[in-house]
Structures are given as C-alpha cells and as structure tokens.
Amino acid sequence: MSASLALIAGLTAAMYTVAPTGWYRLCSDDPAQCRPVTGTMPDLGEVDAVNRLINDRMRPQAEANGADVWKVGGLKGDCEDYALAKRDLLLRYGVGSAYARMAVGMTAAGDSHAVLIVTTTAGLYVLDNLQQRVVPLARSTMQITAIQSPFDPRLWIKDAR
C-alpha cells in the first residue's frame, strides 16, 4: 500500500498541517464551503458522472505566477477550481464532506496539483481535471502530500512519518 493510500485510509500516523493558502482565503470569503456537511457515501456511477460533467463543462485557465485563488463556480479555472466544482456538486447531491475531500500533492511529472479524493461504496477514487475517468487511488500516479480531515474540512492532515 502506498503512503498516500495509507494516509487517506487512516492507516498511518498523521498530523495536522497547514492548508493551502487559497483554501484559507476561500474559507474567509465563503465560510459555508469550509463547514462539515452531513450526507451519504456516493456510489461510483454518481462520482464518475460528476467528474465527466465538470471536466466537460469547465475550461483550463492557469493563474498568474504566485497566485493561489481557490474558487467555486465559474466555467474556467485551474486544478483546484475543477476539484472544488466537483466537491460542490457532490455535496449538493447529498454526499457528506467526509467522503469528498480536497487533496494536494505532486503529479508524476513533479508539478503541484490539486484533486478531489472521494470515498465511494467501491473504494477510494481520484477525480482529476487531467483525466476524464475517475481512477482508484491505489492506481493513481499522484503523490498526495496533504488532504482535508474527514472530521472537519477546515483542517488538513499529512503523513507524520
């Protein structure tokens, strides 16, 4: 099992870490985005449909160097904006925030990246704007470095090893 998978599954020592700067700004501007939401665990079909819908609807738009603006809504954005749009739609469909968590890390190419990790009835899946299909976390090439706590979306955790 990879360190990322163990961390997300709660099978390894974890500690709280600083969230991305853009997350703090989003919480300040729109506190509702950062509150725990009670809901159900989604099935894989629902998650796949949301991933495809948002990937088809939105268009990539890079931020200026040094900018880290996280936003929900809109038809353009970078990786975290796609992930936030997917999270927002899943929460609107009744999925609990503990099952749809923002995560950051590095791509296989070594680029910083944000994705949505969703716990489904079929296991853990990565929803990524770079891939049309959802990918089981165990097969993802993304190296997760931090993820939202399942207990409180305002808190982020990382591997403590």
C-alpha positions as CSV (number, residue, x, y, z in Angstrom):
1,M,0.0,0.0,0.0
2,S,1.4,3.4,-0.9
3,A,2.0,6.0,1.8
4,S,-0.7,8.2,0.2
5,L,-3.3,5.4,0.3
6,A,-2.4,4.6,3.9
7,L,-2.7,8.2,4.9
8,I,-6.1,8.7,3.3
9,A,-7.4,5.4,4.6
10,G,-6.3,6.4,8.1
11,L,-3.9,3.5,8.5
12,T,-0.8,5.5,9.2
13,A,0.4,8.2,11.6
14,A,-0.9,11.5,10.5
15,M,-0.6,15.0,11.8
16,Y,-2.3,18.3,11.1
17,T,-0.6,20.6,8.6
18,V,-1.1,24.0,7.1
19,A,-3.7,24.1,4.4
20,P,-3.0,25.7,1.0
21,T,-3.2,29.5,1.2
22,G,-6.0,29.5,-1.3
23,W,-8.1,27.3,1.0
24,Y,-7.8,29.8,3.8
25,R,-8.9,32.6,1.5
26,L,-11.9,30.6,0.3
27,C,-12.9,29.9,3.9
28,S,-12.7,33.5,4.7
29,D,-14.7,34.6,1.7
30,D,-17.2,31.8,1.7
31,P,-17.3,30.1,5.2
32,A,-20.1,27.7,4.1
33,Q,-17.5,25.9,1.8
34,C,-15.5,25.0,4.8
35,R,-18.1,23.6,7.2
36,P,-18.7,19.9,7.7
37,V,-21.7,18.6,5.7
38,T,-23.6,15.5,6.8
39,G,-24.5,13.2,4.0
40,T,-24.2,9.8,2.4
41,M,-21.4,7.9,0.7
42,P,-21.8,8.1,-3.1
43,D,-21.7,5.2,-5.5
44,L,-19.1,5.1,-8.2
45,G,-21.5,5.9,-11.0
46,E,-22.5,9.1,-9.4
47,V,-18.9,10.1,-8.9
48,D,-17.9,9.3,-12.4
49,A,-20.8,11.3,-13.8
50,V,-19.9,14.4,-11.8
51,N,-16.2,14.1,-12.8
52,R,-17.1,13.9,-16.5
53,L,-19.7,16.7,-16.3
54,I,-17.3,19.2,-14.6
55,N,-14.3,18.2,-16.9
56,D,-16.5,18.8,-19.9
57,R,-18.1,22.0,-18.7
58,M,-15.0,23.8,-17.4
59,R,-12.0,25.1,-19.4
60,P,-8.5,25.3,-18.2
61,Q,-7.2,28.7,-17.1
62,A,-3.8,29.0,-15.4
63,E,-3.4,31.5,-12.6
64,A,-0.7,34.2,-12.7
65,N,2.6,33.3,-11.2
66,G,2.3,33.3,-7.4
67,A,-1.5,33.5,-7.4
68,D,-3.4,30.8,-5.4
69,V,-7.1,31.7,-5.8
70,W,-9.5,28.9,-5.0
71,K,-13.0,29.5,-6.2
72,V,-16.2,27.5,-6.5
73,G,-18.3,28.2,-9.6
74,G,-17.3,29.6,-13.0
75,L,-16.5,27.9,-16.3
76,K,-12.7,28.4,-16.2
77,G,-10.1,27.6,-13.7
78,D,-7.1,25.6,-12.7
79,C,-6.8,22.2,-11.0
80,E,-8.2,23.2,-7.6
81,D,-11.1,25.0,-9.2
82,Y,-12.1,21.9,-11.0
83,A,-11.8,19.8,-7.8
84,L,-13.9,22.4,-5.8
85,A,-16.6,22.4,-8.5
86,K,-16.8,18.6,-8.3
87,R,-16.9,18.7,-4.5
88,D,-19.6,21.4,-4.5
89,L,-21.8,19.4,-6.9
90,L,-21.4,16.2,-4.9
91,L,-22.3,18.0,-1.7
92,R,-25.4,19.4,-3.4
93,Y,-26.3,15.9,-4.4
94,G,-26.2,14.9,-0.7
95,V,-22.7,13.5,-0.3
96,G,-21.1,14.1,3.0
97,S,-18.0,16.3,3.2
98,A,-16.2,13.4,4.9
99,Y,-16.5,11.4,1.6
100,A,-15.4,14.2,-0.8
101,R,-12.1,15.7,0.3
102,M,-9.7,18.1,-1.4
103,A,-6.1,16.9,-1.6
104,V,-2.9,18.4,-2.9
105,G,0.4,16.8,-4.0
106,M,2.6,16.2,-6.9
107,T,1.9,14.8,-10.3
108,A,4.2,12.1,-11.8
109,A,5.9,14.9,-13.7
110,G,6.7,16.8,-10.4
111,D,4.1,19.5,-10.8
112,S,2.0,20.8,-7.9
113,H,-1.6,19.6,-8.3
114,A,-4.9,19.5,-6.6
115,V,-7.6,16.8,-6.9
116,L,-10.7,15.6,-5.2
117,I,-10.5,12.2,-3.3
118,V,-13.9,10.6,-2.9
119,T,-14.7,7.6,-0.8
120,T,-17.3,5.6,-2.6
121,T,-19.1,2.4,-2.0
122,A,-16.5,0.8,-4.3
123,G,-13.5,2.4,-2.5
124,L,-11.3,5.5,-2.8
125,Y,-11.2,7.3,-6.1
126,V,-9.3,10.3,-7.5
127,L,-11.2,12.9,-9.5
128,D,-8.7,14.8,-11.6
129,N,-9.2,17.5,-14.3
130,L,-6.3,15.9,-16.2
131,Q,-8.2,12.6,-16.6
132,Q,-11.7,12.0,-17.9
133,R,-12.2,8.8,-15.9
134,V,-12.0,8.5,-12.2
135,V,-9.1,6.4,-11.0
136,P,-8.8,4.2,-8.0
137,L,-6.5,5.9,-5.5
138,A,-4.3,2.8,-5.4
139,R,-3.6,3.2,-9.2
140,S,-3.2,7.0,-9.2
141,T,0.2,8.4,-10.1
142,M,-0.5,11.4,-7.9
143,Q,1.6,11.7,-4.8
144,I,-0.7,13.1,-2.2
145,T,1.0,15.3,0.4
146,A,-2.0,16.7,2.3
147,I,-5.7,16.1,2.4
148,Q,-8.7,17.5,4.3
149,S,-9.6,15.8,7.5
150,P,-12.8,13.7,7.2
151,F,-13.9,15.2,10.5
152,D,-13.5,18.9,9.7
153,P,-12.9,20.3,6.2
154,R,-11.1,23.3,7.7
155,L,-8.3,21.0,8.9
156,W,-5.7,19.3,6.7
157,I,-3.6,16.3,7.5
158,K,-0.3,14.9,6.2
159,D,1.7,11.8,6.7
160,A,3.7,12.1,10.0
161,R,6.4,9.6,9.1
